[in-house]
Amino acid sequence: MVESTGAWLPLALVHLAGASRAAGHDCSIVDALAKGLGFEELERIVRETAPDVVCVSASTPGFPAALELCRRVRAPGRTTVVGGIHASFMYPEFLPGGGIDFAVVGEGEETLPELLRSLETGSDPARIAGIAFALGGRVIRTAPRPRTGSLDPLPKAWDLLDGGPYRWPGRPGSILGAITSSRGCPRRCRSCSEAALYDGSWRKRSVDSVAYELTTLRRDHGVEVVAFHDPAPAADGARFAELTSRLAELDLGLELVIWSCVEEVLRDEAVLERWRQAGVIHVGICRDPSEDRLVGDARSRALADGHRAIRALRAAGITSETSFWIGFPDETPGTVEETLARALAWDPDLARFPVLTPLPYTPAWRTWGPHVVTRDYRHFNQVDPVVKPLAMELDEVASMAERCRRSFGGARTGRSPQGGGARSAGPWVVHPVETTDTSGEPVLARDDLDRPPLFPHPPRP
Ligand code: B12
């Protein structure tokens, strides 16, 4: 994933270290994913820095590694804590096995500093809302924690990031930053863990605070491209209109990469120019796997809408990316071909062909869970098939997914979605760039290349 999408920022760790530091704890961040660190290197870092608490964030495919890491570094006087989507739901499964002392359930900015304080003072962790731990062979889940009130004032520990500079592959050489402008997602897609984690709720930050944070990312950290890590920044049309207008006025010179969906793009079809003026250059369009099993009119309507949304984005100078799912229980080589044809008909700038990966804590598990043939979560990465189709072998699914990727890429070779001047960069086709270096690679023309390293990394203690 890191190879194909570049190293994105571990924003959860930036939030958690920010909140913990504001509460008086010394923190450091290790971005193992971006730096490609293995267990031995991580153990060495833990030995050398001797933290009292090791906190690990992982989604489902990363969770076995998180568990192994905790087992290795847990020691007398050293507590291990995990959090994130997988930990929030699956704690009854892994806590009894030892290795992990605490799981934080849901948002961590309030819970983690409270837990650290309790570990420091020796108070009873059972009083802390939103955690789980094992005790005497049983798993204790404390009271649920109410959702974080305002998302605006959450402190961020940008200076502790140690994996950068981060890059967005659609803009080679650019400095990538990240933000969340909202939390949760109102779309309630049956396969998505975001909808499950926040129960279909969606909370927005104020336009002022998002604009201010983007300004500081640009001004203080020299960021050029910002990835919005929230799945639905444009969910509220009026608020997104206010945000895009504000950003267009501010003219920060930032380029924005956001997630959205067909309905929102079509809702804003007439004002997509404004999205672009605000800096939006790339939209990831969320598609639930069930959309690849629609039939009849619903299927034709979805295709027509999808294609129209892509065309509208393209007309506004915005590139698009979306996923077409394969590996359903009823999959056959013929249905895979249909999916590839659908992807070509939608015609996004970048199509992904992930394999169906039901997660045990989403509503889709009820439908597809019985077809899942492994509980080795390392394979729940949307690349290794975990669902066995009735009429196909697992390796056939994997090779057909690869074939789809190649065929889609091949069909798009040499095409330029923005018309004249657009250039090709990796899997993306990005907007015209201002200059080229001698190698012919796109580079940015602004003063950015002379700037000191961004997200400066203080030497490790
Ligand atoms: C950025 C991103 C990435 C980046 C990760 C960069 C990084 N170093 O973190 C990259 C591109 C590498 C990536 C890869 C993948 N991703 Co991803 N990614 C995201 C994305 C868009 C944003 C995550 C984020 O920053 N959120 C903002 C932070 C603030 O929120 P948060 O992470 O939820 O953290 C909060 C709580 O969960 C909790 N918390 C989290 N960790 C911890 C740890 C501790 C100790 C504590 C106390 C609390 C805590 O506190 C935080 C603050 O409240 C999410 C979608 C989303 N909006 O979350 C998908 C998402 C997490 N990814 C997903 C998927 C499927 C993948 C891939 C499998 C894709 C692929 N096919 O390869 C890989 C898996 C990589 C791996 N080995 O795990 C799924 C997760 C499915 C699942 N449940 O496992 C998501 C939800 C997208 C989706 N809707 O399907 N991803």
Residues whose N, C-alpha, C, O or C-beta is under 5 A from the ligand:
A	BS01	B12	M1 T5 G6 W8 L9 P10 L11 A12 H15 L33 C55 V56 S57 A58 S59 T60 P61 G62 V81 V82 G83 G84 I85 V104 G106 E107 G108 E109 L112 C192 S193 E194 H229 D230 P231 F380 N381 Q382
